[in-house]
Amino acid sequence: MSIDAQDRELILAGVDRLVRERIAPRAAEIDASNRFPSDLYAAVADIGLLGLWIPEEYGGTGPDLVTPLLVSERFARVSSSFALVFSNCGDATTPIVHAAPERLKREWLPRIASGEVIPCFALSEPGAGSDAAAIATRAERRGDEYVINGRKCWCTNGSVGGVYVLFAKTDPEARHKGVSAFLVPRDTPGLVIGRDEDLIGLRGSPTTELVFDDARIPADHLLGNEGEGFRIAMITLDEARLNCAAMAVGAATGALEHAVAHARDRVQFGKPIIEHQGLQFLLAEMAAELAAARALWEQAIAKLAGETSREASTYAAMAKLICTRTAMRIAVDAVQVLGGYGLSRAYPVERVMRDVKALEIFDGTNQIQKMLIGRHLQKEGLPF
Ligand SMILES: Cc1cc2nc3c(=O)[nH]c(=O)nc-3n(C[C@H](O)[C@H](O)[C@H](O)COP(=O)(O)OP(=O)(O)OC[C@H]3O[C@@H](n4cnc5c(N)ncnc54)[C@H](O)[C@@H]3O)c2cc1C
């Protein structure tokens, strides 16, 4: 079920209220403490936002592609960390909705929608980041179980997670065709939740190592069929890339708002600095580039909402590349507009600069997005 325009407006009005009253006042503290904001996660669940990815029969109000992206964008205007805490739930829920057996959907999806269980997406490994088909984590079928051995890293929300969508090789000789997806509950014997990374940005959204040491899960915890894991990961990544673009557009909008407000207020050489043409042109470029990035993101959403196709995937890659690159430039320029204050933790733009760097790296680095776009050009020609 997709949500109609009127309901979407109501949801977004509730989101705006939550952002204003609860998230914005906490954004600096979440970053400084590097603590997962469980009370805000519960608040988001309470107003039904975690159910947006989940069909009604499993306790949700979706699945709806568009609304969660608009929600992520709004959260990111004040806190990219919180936008990631929220949107990662979608990245990890989509494979369950698409590929889990009925019994697992009934067991886990209502608990995800209510916020009781946080889902995570575990693909990357110390030896396999961009080259995801090179993962070495092994899942071996033994009777009615799979026995899993290996190590995952960079798992968003990993240390607070309740269930993990895990990608492991069932055929270690094959590349992507040997990858299968599994649902692994946190209390699985042999799963050890490792340390959280201490990152410069997106703090408060833990990024965690997971170790599987003869971890045993029932054979019916396979998502889809053996060998379908890579396809399942790729379906998820199209949406994840639009989410990443959503965070970029939101964070850049927040940074630009701060920069414009500061430039109208700050007086140097006897007038507000926005009246100095050198600075006004910088702000004008930031606004124009952001408008272009936003338009591409909206076009990519419309494509993916309308069809699952190679062209829609290429649009998702183009939106991720352009929006995150633009956000990084705008964040750096916003610091420039604030001068020395831009570097102070008393103002939010230095946090935006630290946060948005990660957006150029996860969900496929921007080099990987260029590879995907380049492959489309090579095989199909222009995507428009
Ligand atoms: C904050 C954060 C959260 C994350 N959350 C998750 C998560 O929840 N789940 C998960 O599974 N992973 C997650 N990741 C991991 C993320 O997806 C990887 O970091 C990313 O895919 C890049 O892999 P890597 O870091 O190993 O870099 P590498 O793959 O080692 O790349 C290093 C550099 O080489 C470049 N490069 C690599 N191959 C090529 C090529 N063929 N051509 C040109 N350049 C190339 C890259 O673009 C990059 O600049 C997260 C990462 C971060 C930072």
The ligand as an SDF file (V2000), in Angstrom:
LIG
                    3D

 53 58  0  0  0  0  0  0  0  0999 V2000
   29.0150    5.3580    8.8650 C   0  0  0  0  0  0  0  0  0  0  0  0
   29.0350    4.0920    8.0720 C   0  0  0  0  0  0  0  0  0  0  0  0
   27.9710    3.2120    8.1750 C   0  0  0  0  0  0  0  0  0  0  0  0
   27.9690    2.0120    7.4510 C   0  0  0  0  0  0  0  0  0  0  0  0
   26.9240    1.1330    7.6180 N   0  0  0  0  0  0  0  0  0  0  0  0
   26.9660   -0.0780    7.0130 C   0  0  0  0  0  0  0  0  0  0  0  0
   25.9440   -1.0520    7.2740 C   0  0  0  0  0  0  0  0  0  0  0  0
   24.9770   -0.8210    8.0130 O   0  0  0  0  0  0  0  0  0  0  0  0
   26.0740   -2.2760    6.7060 N   0  0  0  0  0  0  0  0  0  0  0  0
   27.1140   -2.6000    5.8780 C   0  0  0  0  0  0  0  0  0  0  0  0
   27.1450   -3.7200    5.4010 O   0  0  0  0  0  0  0  0  0  0  0  0
   28.0940   -1.6870    5.6180 N   0  0  0  0  0  0  0  0  0  0  0  0
   28.0510   -0.4370    6.1630 C   0  0  0  0  0  0  0  0  0  0  0  0
   29.0470    0.4780    5.9150 N   0  0  0  0  0  0  0  0  0  0  0  0
   30.1750    0.1060    5.0970 C   0  0  0  0  0  0  0  0  0  0  0  0
   30.2170    0.8140    3.7490 C   0  0  0  0  0  0  0  0  0  0  0  0
   29.2240    0.3300    2.9210 O   0  0  0  0  0  0  0  0  0  0  0  0
   31.6440    0.6450    3.1970 C   0  0  0  0  0  0  0  0  0  0  0  0
   32.4940    1.4580    3.9870 O   0  0  0  0  0  0  0  0  0  0  0  0
   31.7490    1.0540    1.7420 C   0  0  0  0  0  0  0  0  0  0  0  0
   31.0760    0.1310    0.9330 O   0  0  0  0  0  0  0  0  0  0  0  0
   33.1990    1.1440    1.2740 C   0  0  0  0  0  0  0  0  0  0  0  0
   33.9340    0.0290    1.6280 O   0  0  0  0  0  0  0  0  0  0  0  0
   35.3730    0.1970    2.3530 P   0  0  0  0  0  0  0  0  0  0  0  0
   35.1810    1.1410    3.4670 O   0  0  0  0  0  0  0  0  0  0  0  0
   35.8750   -1.1740    2.6460 O   0  0  0  0  0  0  0  0  0  0  0  0
   36.2830    0.9110    1.2790 O   0  0  0  0  0  0  0  0  0  0  0  0
   37.0590    0.2100    0.0550 P   0  0  0  0  0  0  0  0  0  0  0  0
   36.1270   -0.6540   -0.7120 O   0  0  0  0  0  0  0  0  0  0  0  0
   38.3170   -0.3830    0.5590 O   0  0  0  0  0  0  0  0  0  0  0  0
   37.4030    1.4760   -0.8370 O   0  0  0  0  0  0  0  0  0  0  0  0
   38.4690    2.3590   -0.5410 C   0  0  0  0  0  0  0  0  0  0  0  0
   38.5540    3.3880   -1.6580 C   0  0  0  0  0  0  0  0  0  0  0  0
   38.8190    2.7380   -2.9120 O   0  0  0  0  0  0  0  0  0  0  0  0
   37.8180    3.1060   -3.8500 C   0  0  0  0  0  0  0  0  0  0  0  0
   37.5660    1.9710   -4.7390 N   0  0  0  0  0  0  0  0  0  0  0  0
   37.3240    0.6730   -4.3990 C   0  0  0  0  0  0  0  0  0  0  0  0
   37.1120   -0.0680   -5.5060 N   0  0  0  0  0  0  0  0  0  0  0  0
   37.1930    0.7900   -6.5490 C   0  0  0  0  0  0  0  0  0  0  0  0
   37.0570    0.6370   -7.9750 C   0  0  0  0  0  0  0  0  0  0  0  0
   36.7670   -0.5420   -8.5330 N   0  0  0  0  0  0  0  0  0  0  0  0
   37.2260    1.7360   -8.7680 N   0  0  0  0  0  0  0  0  0  0  0  0
   37.5240    2.9440   -8.2130 C   0  0  0  0  0  0  0  0  0  0  0  0
   37.6480    3.1470   -6.8890 N   0  0  0  0  0  0  0  0  0  0  0  0
   37.4990    2.0750   -6.0810 C   0  0  0  0  0  0  0  0  0  0  0  0
   36.5940    3.4510   -3.0220 C   0  0  0  0  0  0  0  0  0  0  0  0
   35.6970    4.2580   -3.7380 O   0  0  0  0  0  0  0  0  0  0  0  0
   37.2310    4.1540   -1.8400 C   0  0  0  0  0  0  0  0  0  0  0  0
   37.4750    5.4850   -2.1560 O   0  0  0  0  0  0  0  0  0  0  0  0
   29.0450    1.6970    6.6000 C   0  0  0  0  0  0  0  0  0  0  0  0
   30.1230    2.6050    6.4870 C   0  0  0  0  0  0  0  0  0  0  0  0
   30.1240    3.7740    7.2020 C   0  0  0  0  0  0  0  0  0  0  0  0
   31.2910    4.7110    7.0790 C   0  0  0  0  0  0  0  0  0  0  0  0
  1  2  1  0
  2  3  1  0
  2 52  2  0
  3  4  2  0
  4  5  1  0
  4 50  1  0
  5  6  2  0
  6  7  1  0
  6 13  1  0
  7  8  2  0
  7  9  1  0
  9 10  1  0
 10 11  2  0
 10 12  1  0
 12 13  2  0
 13 14  1  0
 14 15  1  0
 14 50  1  0
 15 16  1  0
 16 17  1  0
 16 18  1  0
 18 19  1  0
 18 20  1  0
 20 21  1  0
 20 22  1  0
 22 23  1  0
 23 24  1  0
 24 25  2  0
 24 26  1  0
 24 27  1  0
 27 28  1  0
 28 29  2  0
 28 30  1  0
 28 31  1  0
 31 32  1  0
 32 33  1  0
 33 34  1  0
 33 48  1  0
 34 35  1  0
 35 36  1  0
 35 46  1  0
 36 37  1  0
 36 45  1  0
 37 38  2  0
 38 39  1  0
 39 40  1  0
 39 45  2  0
 40 41  1  0
 40 42  2  0
 42 43  1  0
 43 44  2  0
 44 45  1  0
 46 47  1  0
 46 48  1  0
 48 49  1  0
 50 51  2  0
 51 52  1  0
 52 53  1  0
M  END
$$$$
